[in-house]
Amino acid sequence: MMIISSISIIGVGNPLRKDDGIGILLLDHIKKESNSLSRNVSFIDGGTGGMNLLHTFNKFDVIILLDAVDFNGFPGETRFFTFDDICSQKKVSTVSTHNADLFQIIRIGQELDECPKKIFVFGVQPLDVSFGEGLTKPVQDQLTDIINSMKHHVFKLINEQN
């Protein structure tokens, strides 16, 4: 018998802070593919939810976060990693672009047993997260590649979970 996990794809970010809005933009693109995904996938606009996201996390077996993440890459570069990668700091050095550190919230959730064991992050290197609308030109120029990479990683992971 196949065990099907409940999966949430959560877009995080603030569209009024330039490249920080990439997570919400990516969520909108993956939602358009929802007919291609299994019915056990939920889509959540996490915005700048901070600690409020903690209560969302514990409802799912697997979480995929879409977010702007500063890993010292070039603007528009993407990385797909697990939360364990972040904790070990061996594969990727990350800095959340949010005031309330999303990764700290996940750590707290795990300590409280309020988070799923499987948390993945599709991160996009921002150029600028200061106030302003729209993506910066370098990130915008990479948008097609960013979307294709996100779809590749998300579809692959979901297929592995089902």
N, C-alpha and C positions, 0 to 999 in steps of 0.2 A: 504494500500500500504506500502511495506517495504522500509525504507530508508537505503540505503547502503552508508557507509562512505568510504572515501578514506583513506587508512592506509599505513603507511610507517614503515618498520622495518629497523632501521639504526644501523649498527655495527660501534662502535667507538673504537679507540685505535691505538697503535703503536706496530706492531709485532716485532720491533727491541728493545722493552723495556720489554722483558720477559712476565710476566702475563698481562701486559697492552694490549697485542695483543688478549686477549680472545674475545673481542667484534667482531672483524673481523673474527675470527675462528668460532664463533657461527653463524654469518651471513652466512658464507659458508655452514654450516650444515642446517640451516633453508631454504636456497635457494633450497637445494636438495629436500625439501618437497613442493616446490611451486605448484606442480600439485594437492596437497591436499588442497591448500588454494584458496580462492576466487580470481577472476581476479582483484579485486580492491586493491590488496596488492602490494606495490612496495618495492624493496630491494635496499638499498643504503649503499655503503661503505663510511662511514663518516670519516674514518681514523683519523687524528688529525686536522680535518677541522676547529675547533674553530669557530670564528665569521662567517665564510663562511656557516656554517650549518644553521644559522639564516634564510638565504634566501631559504633554503630547507624546513624548518619547516612549513612556511606559505602556502605551496602547499597541505597540508594534513589536514584531520579532526582529525586523531588519529596518534600518533607517539609512537613507541615502540623502546626504545634505548637499545642496548646490549652493556654492558661496564664493565670494571673493576671498582669497587667502594669500597673504604675503609670504611666499616661500623663496624670495630672492631670485625669482625667475624673470624672464622678459615679459613685458605687458602682453596679455592674451595667452601666455603659455598655460597649459593645463596639467594638472596632476590628479590622479585618482588613488586614494590611499585609505587605509583603515584608521580608526581611532588609535589602535595600538601603535601604528607608525608614528603618530603624533606624540604619544606618551614616551616611546622609546627614544625619540629624537634622532634615531639612526638613519632613517630614510628621508625625512623631510623636516625642516625647521619652519614652524608655522607661527604666524602672528595673526590673530583674528583682527578683522577690520572693524569690529564692533566694540562699543564702549564696554558692554557686559561681555566678557570673554566667553564666547560660545563653547570653547573647548574646556574652560573651567567649569561651566555649567554641566557639561557632560560628565566631567570627573565627579562633581558633587552628586549627580544622578546615579552614577555607578556605585558610589559609596553608600547611597541610600537605597540601593537596589531598585532604582526607578528608571533604569535605562535598559534597552535590549543589549544583548551581548554583541550583536553585529551592527556596527555603525561605520558607514563609509562616507567619505567626503570627496566630491568632485570639486576641486578648487581651481579658480582662475586667478592668475596673477594680475592684480590691478596696477594701473599707473597712478591714478589719482582718485582718492576717496573724499576729497573736499566737497563742500556744498556746490551743487550745480546739477542740472538735469542732463541725462544722456550719457552714453559711454564716451570715453576719450577715443580719439581717432585710432591710435594703435590697437586698442581692444576691439573697437568696432570693425576695423579692417580684418581682424581674425575671427569675427563672429561665426562665419560659416564653418570654419574648422573647429571652433569651440563647440558648436552645436553638434557636429558630426562625432566628435570625440566623446561628448557627454552621452549621446545616444548609444554609441558603441559600448561604453562601460556600463551604462544602466541596463541595456537589454541583455548583455552578457551576464551580469550579476543576477538579474531577475530570472533568467533561464536556468542558472545554476541553483537557485533557491527553490524552484518548482519541480 
